Amino acid sequence: MYAAMLMCGRKRYQWRPRALRGLSARRRRGTAGRCKDLASATLVAFVWLNLLASPCSAQELPHPDAEKLGQVHFATSCTGMAQAEFNRAVALLHSFQFSRAIDGFNAVLADDPTCAIAYWGVALSRWTNPFAPGKKDSGQLQLGRASVDRGRELGAKTERERAYLTAVGRLFVDFEKTPQQARLLAYRDAMRDVAAAYPGDHEARIFYALALAAAEDPADKSYRARLEAGAILERLFEEEPTHPGIAHYIIHAYDVPALAGHALAATRRYAEIAPDAPHALHMPSHTFTRLGYWNDSIESNAAAATAARREGQGDEELHASDYEVYAYLQSGRDRAAGRIVKSLPEIASRFDPQAALTGAGGPSVGYFALAAIPARYALERRDWTEAGQLVPLETPYPHTEAMTWFARGIGAARLGQAAAANESALALQRIQDRLLQAGEMYWARQVEIQTLAVAAWTDFAAGKKAAAVRQMASAAALEDATEKSVVTPGPLAPARELLAEMLLESNEPAQALEQFKVTLEKEPRRFRSLYGAARAAQLSGHRTASRTYFRELLAVCADADQPGRPELEEARAALTKRHD
């Protein structure tokens, strides 16, 4: 029986128009009908405060005629009509369209109330983005566990479907007492067993590879799990070149500096495979950012932000906007970045932090972007006054508040305002303590790095240069031992870059050059590190190297503002000056 089902499931399937049942009321209303509650008002006020401190200062609907989500073939024992809905729901799940996927799985159950495997899909959608660091909300975990229980009570019709339900249950079982990482590892191992038991089931292997990559320890610099996941997915991609999950998860598996180049083929394909999923339009920019392909990242995120706005996914719109701003700033297009900064109040008005599920990230991703975008805009342009005037917003996610305090602290320290810098360092320390008490170990470490950096620059401004360099080096070592979160295109200011700038200002250009080089290995074609390397090489007598870095900076900034940053004028002057 299973073999016959699998043959049916392997049939090439591209979603085409079909009446969609079960759309959520929130989706039907769209953003225009959302309540403007106190949380939203506070959110918009926060954005305006930061901008003022800145000079820049259940009706059924039809599917679209040609909805493009990619080709998925997940064999089930459900009825024929429900099978088509099921494939579409899994395609949405593969592109992290969690709310739409849940609607789809509920439509499956409306077609076939005996389709217990649909509860597997609802439960896995409730888990949301497996790559998002931080603990899952207890409310979503309760809903996920309830879906698993309902599927078990209904009773899956095949051993394979029961295996899927058992596996996803590992994510939610005893979540009140069992650590999240332990549950994620248990799920990974359960999906390994499903993939081994059903070697012809591509979906089992895809979800196993996803679990492998998501469960990896960020301190593991061998990237063993990522490489294994990538190898599984690349083999499958040869057989299923239009599968959205395979392309998506290859990008995630290789989303570290040492491996990003391996994802280029999938990166170039994913947006074409599933253009009706906003996250699919954004995800290629993860690879583009890792490789410093700023124009590609801008195009990817502009399209993603537009699609997210159309779908009412405020968190996804903000997330794409953060990546877009980052790319603009790295390529010297500050005016374009400033236009997005100015638009933040409008975007914030569409962001509903009370929504249970929207896009790939959820409320924490939206809050993160709202804090990160103005902080990046100030720090990348070295506008210390603007950075020091940013206004923190208290949110349920302390690590997002830390972004603002970090920018304030660096700005104050660079201006020699010791009291304000110390205030930021203390605020960061309190946030770190809160995160540790909540068991948010990843974010606690990121805030620890930020705290050390602010304290180091405060000491540096006070003339304690040797102590400052040691402290900044400690922050850089901590950052080297972890990985950035998928929520961010990169740190507001890489710790090793900050160390290099400190050495440069300490009249140690040769040492500074080495630190800039290391930064560029991890953050290629980054504006501040390219300029810093050129300047450090120049001051340490490496004129050929200096000219090479200046040339690369100008190439990266070929479309930069005119007139633009003074660093670009300095680069042009250095390249037109004759050798002595």
N, C-alpha and C positions, 0 to 999 in steps of 0.2 A: 504493500500500500504506500509506504513512504517513498519508494523509488518512483512510483507513478506520480506522486505529488511533487517530488523534486523536479521531475522532467517538466511538469506543468509550471513549477516555480522558475525554472531556468529559461523559460520562453522569454524572449526579448519583449519588454513591456515599456511603452512610453505613455505617460498619462495624457489623456485627451478629455474633452469636456464631459462632465457628468454632474448631475445635480448634487450639490453639497448640503448635507444635513448637519445639524449640530453646531453651527457656528456660535461662538460665545456672544452674549449680549454686548460685551465690551467691544468685540471686533465689529459688530453690526453698527454700533453707535459711532465708531471712529473716534478720533481725538476731539472733534468739535463738541461732542456731547458729554465729555468727562466732567465730573464735578471738580470745581476749583476749591478744594478743601484747604485746610490750614497748612498742611505739609507742602502743597504745591505753591501756595502763596509765599511761604518761608523760603522755599527753594529759589523762586524767581527773585525775591528780595536779595538773597545771598549773591546771586549772579550780578545783579545790578550794583550792589555795594562794591564788588571787586572791579567792575567795569568803570564805575565812577572814580575809583582810585587809580585808574589807568588812563593814559592819554587816548586809548582806543575804546578812551572810554565808550423671539426665536422664529425669525422669518428665514425661509430658505433662499439662498442666493446661488446663482449658477457659477460654475467655474469659468475663468476666462477662456476664450476660444482656443487658446493654445498654451495652456499652463506648462511651463518647462521646469521640471524638477529633477530630470535625469531618469535613468532606467533602473528600476529595482525589481527584483523577483524573489520574494520571500514566500516560500511554499507554506501553505497552511491547510488545515482540514476544514476550513470555513466554506460557506456556500460560494458559488461562482461570483455573484454580485459583490459579496463582502470581500472576496479576494482582491478585486480591483481597488476597492477602497483601502484595503490593508496595504497594498503595495505603495499607494500614494502616501499613506500615513507614515510608513517606514522611510520613504524618500524625504519627507519633511523632517522626521527625526534625525536622519543622517545629516541634514543641513542645520541642525540645532534650532528648528522652528518649533519649539516645544508646545506652545499653546495651540498652534494650528495642527500639530501632530495629535495632540489629545483630542481635539475636535474630530480629527479623522478616525481615530480608533473608536471614539464614541459612535461615529457614523457606521463603522463596521458592526458594532454591537446592535445598532438599530436595524441593520440589514439581517444580522444573524445573531440573535441573543445567546446562542450556544457557543459562540466563538471565544472561548476562554483565553486563547493566546492574545487577544486584543488587550487584555488587562496587563500582559507583559509590556506591551507598547506604552500603555498609560503610565505604568510604574517607572519605566526607564525614562520617559519624558519628564516625570516628576523629579528625577535625579538632576536634571538639567545638565549644564556644561560640565563634563568630567574634568576639564583642565582648569577650571576656575579654582584658585587656592582659597582656603578658608572653609569653615564648617558650614554644612548645609543647614538651612532653617528647619527647626523642629516641626513646623507646620507642614512643610513640603514633605518631610520624611514620614509624618503620620499619614499623609495622603498616599504616598508611595506604598507604604506598608499595607494600607487598606486595599489598594488595587491588587497587590499580590494575593492578599487573603481572599479577595473576591474571585480572582481567577482560580485559585485552588478549590474554593467551595464549589464553583461552577463545574470544574473538572475538565482539564484539557483532554482532547480526544486521542492524542498520540504520545508515545514516550518522549519523542523529541520536543514536543511543545511543553510537556511537563518539565523537561530539563531546562528549557529557557526560563520558565517561571521560577524554578528552584534557584537558578543562577541569579536572576535579578533580585530575588528575595534576600540574597546575601548583603545587598547594599542597605537594607532597611532593618534587618533582624536585630532586635535588642539595641537599637541605636542610642537609647538613653544611657547605656553603660559601656557599649563596645566602641572604642575609638574609630573615627572615620577611616583612617588609613588602614586599619585592620580589616574593616568591612570591604574597602575597595580591593585589597589584596585577595580577600576571600572570593569576591566576585570575579576578579581576574582568573583565579585558579578554576572556578566553576565554569567559566566560558572556555578555558583551555580544554576542560573535559568534554564540553559539548562539541567543540571543534574536532576533538580526537574521535569522539563516538560517531560523528557524522561527517566524514572527510569530504563528501560531495556537497556539503552545505556551505556555500560561499558566505552567506550572512553570518554564520557562526564564526568563521575565520575572521571576518571583518570586525565583528564586535569583540572578538578576543584580542585582535591587534590594537583596537582602540583602548581596551582595558589595560593592555601591556604598557602602552605609552603613557596613559593617564596615571598609572600607579607608580611610575618611576620616581625614585628619590631625587629631588633637585640637586642634591650634593654629589650624585653619581656622575662623575665626569667621563666615565668610560662609555656612557650612553648605550649600554648593552641592550636594555629593554627597548629603547627607541629604534635601534638598528634592527633588532629582531622584528619589531612591529612593521617597520618600513619595508623589510624584505618580504614579509607576508603580503603586504598591501601591493607592492610593486608587481609581484607575480600575478596577483588577481587583476591588477589594472590592465595587464596585457590581454586578459580574457574579457574583461568588462570595462572598456574604455569610456563608457558613458555613465558609470555608476557614481552618484554624488558622494556617497560615504567614502569610497576608496580614495578619490581625489582629495577630499576634505581631510581625511585622517593621515594621508601622506604628508600634507603640509604641517599638521600638528606634530607628527612623529619626528620630523626633521627641523622643528622650529627652535633650533639652537645654532649659535654661530658656526660651529664646526661642521654642521650637517646641512645647513640651509640650501646649499647648491643642489643637493640630491632631490629637492622638491620642485625644481623649476618646471619639469614637464607637467606635473599635476597642477602646479600653480597656474600655468598658462591655460589649462583646460577647465578648471573648476567653474569659473564664472560662465563659461559657455555651456557647461553641462546643466547648471541649475540657475539660470538668470532670474527666476521668479522667487528665489530665496535671498533676501537681503544679505544674510551672513555669507552666502556663497560669493557675492560680489565683493565683500570685504576681505575674506580669508586670504586671497592671493597677496594682499599687502603685508601679511606676516612675513612671507618669504622676501618680498621686495624690500621691506624694512631691514631684515637681517643682512641683505646684500647691498644696501644703499642705493637701490633703484628708486630714486625719489619721484620721478615723473610717473612711473608705473603705479607707485603707491598712491599718489594724488588722484590719478584717474580711477583707480579701484575704489578708493574711499568716497570720492565724490558720487560715484554711481551707487555705492552701498547706502550712503546717507539719504540720497533721493528715494531709493527703494524702501528704506526703513521708515521714512516719513510717510510714504504712501500706505504702508502696512500698519501704521500706528505703533511702531516699535521705537519708542523714544530712547530706550537704553541703547539699542543698536545704532541709532542715529548719532548719539553722543559718542559712542565708542569709535565709530568710523571717523567722526569729526576730530577726535583726539589724534588718531593716526594721521589724518590729513594735515592737521596743524603741524605735527612733528615733521612731516615730509617737507612742508613749505618752509619751515624754519631751517632745516638742514640745507636747503638749496637757496637760501637768501631771499626768499619771497615773503618778506615780513608783512607787506601790505595785504596779501591774500590771507595770510594767517590772521591778521588783525580783523579782517572782515568776518571771519568765523568767530573770533572772540566777541565782536560786537553783536553777533547774532545769538549768542548764548541765552539771553533772556527769552527769546522767541523759542529756541529749541527746548529750554527748560519748561516752558509752558506746555509743551507736548509730552513731557516726560512724566509718567504717572508712577511714582515709587510705591503706590499702594497696589499696583497690579500684581497678581500672583505670578503670572508668567507672561512674558512678551517675546523678546528675541532671545539671542544666545546668552546674554549676560545676566539680566535681572537688575534690580535696583542698585546693588553695590557698584555695578559697572557704570551706571549712569552717574551716580554720585562721584565716582572716581574721576570720570572725564570732566565733570563740572569743576572739580578742584584742580585737576592736572592742567587743563588747557590754559587758563590765565597764568598759572605758575610757570609753565613752559615758556609762554610768550614773554614773560619778564626775564627769566633767567637766561634763555638762549640769546637774548639781545643785550644782556648785561645791564639791564635797567634796574639797578639795585633799589632805587627809590620806589619804583612801582612794585617790585617784589615785596618790599617791607611794608607796603600798605594793603596787601591782600587781606581779606576778611575771612577767617575760618567759619565754616558752617558745621554745627554739631549734627551728626547723622548717626544712624544705628551701626555704622561701619567706621570705627575709629581710624583705620588706616587711611581712609580718604581725607580725614581732617589733617592727618600728618603731612599730606602733600603741601597744604597751605602753610602750615607751621614751618616746614623745611624751607620753603621759598622765602618766607618772612625772615627766618633766621639767617640764611645765607645773605640776603639783601642787607640786613642790619649789620652783620659782621663785616661785610665788604665796605660798608660806609663808616665803620668804626663806632657803631652805636652798641656798646657793650651791654647796656641794660636790656635793650630790646632783643638782642641776640640771645642773651641768657634766658629771657622770658620764653623764647621759642624753644630753646634746648630743654627747659623744664617742662614745657607743654608736651614735647616729644617724649620725654621720659615717662610722663604720666600716661600717655597713650600706649607706650610700650608695656607698662605695667598692666594696664587694662587688657591688652591683648594677651599677655601671658596668663592672666587670671582666667580669661575666657578660653584658653587652650588654642589660641590662634598663633601657632608657633611660626608659621611662615611669615605672616605679616609682622609679628613681633621682631623677627630678625631684620626685616626691611626697615622698620622704624629705628632699630638699634643702629643701623648703618647711617641713617639720616641724622640721628642724634650725635653720633661721633663726628660726622662731617661738620655740623653746625658748631659743636664745641671746639673742633680743631681750628676753624676759621676765626672763631672768637678769640682763641689764644693767639693766633697769628696776628690779628689786628692789634692785640695788646703787646706785641713784641716778643712773645714766647715762641719763637720760630722753631726751635728744635723740638719742643714738646708738641707743637702743632703738627709738624711733619710726621712724627711718630704716630700721633693719633689718627691722622688722615691715612697713613699707611695701614693701620689696623682696620679702618673702615673699608679700604680697598680690598684687603685680604678677605674680609667677611663677604663682600660682594662677589668676589671671584669664586667663592665656595658655594654659591647658590645660583639660581637662574631667575631671570625676570619672569614675572607673571604674564600670561597671555592678555591680561587686561590692559597692558601698557606697551606702547611701541619701544619704550626704553626708559631708563631712570630719568628723572628731571635733570640730573647732572651726574654722570657716571663717577663713582668715587675715585677711580684711578685717574680720570681726567682732572678732577679737583686736586688730586695730589700733584699731578704734573704742573698745573697752573700755580700751585703753591711753591713748588720747586723753582719754577721759572721766575716768580716774584722774589725768590730768595737768592737770585743770581746763581742758580745751579742749572744752567741750560742743558748741559750734557745729560744729567740725571732726568731732567724734565723730558727731554727727547725720548728717552727709553720708555718712560711711562706713557707718553702720547702714542708711541708705537704699539704698546700692549693694548691700549684702549682701542686703537684702530683695527686691531685684529678681531676684536669682539664687536665693535661698532663701526664697520667700514663706511668711509665717505661721510663721516660726521663732521659738521662744519667746525665746531670749536676745537676738535682734536686735530683736524687738518691744519687749521690756522696755527694752533699751538705748536704742532710739530715743525711747521715751516719757520716759525719765529725762533723756536729753541735751536733748530739746526743752524739758522743764521747766526745766532749769538754764540754758538759753540764752534763756529768756523767751518761747518759743513755746508758750504755754499751750494754745491750741486744738489745735495739732498733737500736743502731749503727751497731751491727753485723747483724741484720735482713736486714737493708738497704744495707750493703755491700754484703750480700749473694744475694740479689735481683739484685744488679748491676752486679755481676759476672754471674748470670744466664742470664740476658739480653745480656751480652757480651760474651756468650759462644763461639761464632765464631769470637771473636775480633782478631785484628792483634797480632802477636807474634814476637818480643816484641811489646807491645802496649802502650797505654797512662799510664803515671805514676800513675794516680788515680787507675787503676786496680791493679798495683803492691802493692799500699798502701792497697787496699781492701784485697788482699791475705795475706799480712803481718798481718793485723789486725785480720783476722780469724784464723791464725795459732798461734797467740800469746795467751798464757795462761791467764786466769783470775787471777787478783791479789787476 
